[in-house]
Amino acid sequence: MEWIYDSFRKMWLRATPEERVRQYFCHLLTERLGYPAVAVANEVEVPVNGQPQRCDTLVYCAGKPVMVVEYKRPEVTIDQRVVEQVARYNLVLQVPLMVVSNGLQTYCMRTGEDGVSFLPQLPTWEEIRAL
């Protein structure tokens, strides 16, 4: 069994395909897009329809959540079902950004008064701060 260190939760975890996607994505946020590590929280409990669920990653800015992320294994196609899963979390969270990724495909969606729109790329930390 292989293990991977989650520097955000400060613990060793089984290196499942989904966990590898999570670690890659979180390091992309911090190392390439300038997000502070303290802004990234993994496995955050979210009550959906009165039932405790866990969203994969939640990004905070100025103490409030601004981005929810759902990961899948690389062989899982990002389809409507995956988008609906992250959207269910956002019914509770009400964040402006939703992301789904399998490590090969990543889609970032902005929510607003006009509905949901796809962004051409992930926002940098400076862009997040301007939301």
N, C-alpha and C positions, 0 to 999 in steps of 0.2 A: 504494500500500500504506500502511495506517495503522499507527501504532506506539502503544504504551501503556507507561508507565513502571511497573515493578514495584518499589516502594519497599522491599519486603521482601528482594528479591534484588539490589537496586541495579543494575538493568539495564533497557534498552529491549527490548521484545518485540513481535512482530507482534500486532496487535490482533484476534486471531481471536475469534469469538463465545465460545468456551470461556474464553479468557484474560480477556475482559471480565467474564464471570461470576466468575472467580477473584478479579479485582481488586475488584469490587464486594463480594463476600462477605468478603474479608480486611479491607477497610476497614470493613465493618459490624462485624466482630469488634472491631477496635481503636477505632473512633470512637464506636460506639453501645453496645457491650457491655463496654468497659473492658479488653479484652485488651491486654497489652503487645506492641508490635510484635516484640520479640525472642522472643516465645513462638510466633510463627507462621513456619513453614518451608514453602516451596513446592517441589514437584517432588523429593520425598524418595525415594531408592531403597529398595525393600523387596524382599527375595528371596522369591518365591512359587514353591513347588515347585522350588527350585533355580535358578530363572530370575530375573534382575534385572528388576523392574518399578518403576514410579514412581507413588507415590500423589500426588495433586494437592496436598494440604495436610496437614500434620501440626502439631498444636498441642501444645506442651510446657508442663508446670507442674512447677516444682522439678526441672527437668532430665530428667523422664521424659515420654514421650508420653501424652496423655490423650484426644485427639480426632483421628480421621482423616476427611478430607473428600474426596469425589469430585464433580467438576463435569462437567456436560454442557452443550452448546449449548442455548439457550432452546427450540428446536424439538424437542429430544429429550425424550420422555416419561420421567418417572421411574417405572420399573417394576421388577418383580422382578429382571430381569437387572442393572440398575444397583445395586440393593441387594446382590445377590450379588457384584458386583465389589468393593464396599467391604468386604463381609464376608470375601472372600478375603484382602485386605490385613490385616484384623484377626485372621485366624488366626495370622499372624506377629506382629503388633504387640501384641495383647491389651490394647487400650485400652478404657476404659469407655464412650466415646461415638463413634458413627459418624454421619456426616452425608452426605447426597446433595442436590445442588442443581443446577437448571438456570437459576437466576436468577428464575424465575417461581414455582417450587415448591421448597420446602426441607423435608426431613424429617430430624429428629434422633432417633437411637435410642440407648437406654441398654442396655448389655450387663451381665449379671450372672448370678448363680447360677440365677435363675428364667428365664433366656432373654433375649430381646430385647423391649424395650417402647419405644413411640414417645412422645417428649416433646411437650408442647403447644407449646413454643417453644425457641429456642436458649438455653442457659444463659449467664448473665453471667459475667464473670471471677471475681467473688466466689463464685459457685456452683461454678465449676470448682475453685477453690482448696479448697473444702470436700469435694471428692470423696475 
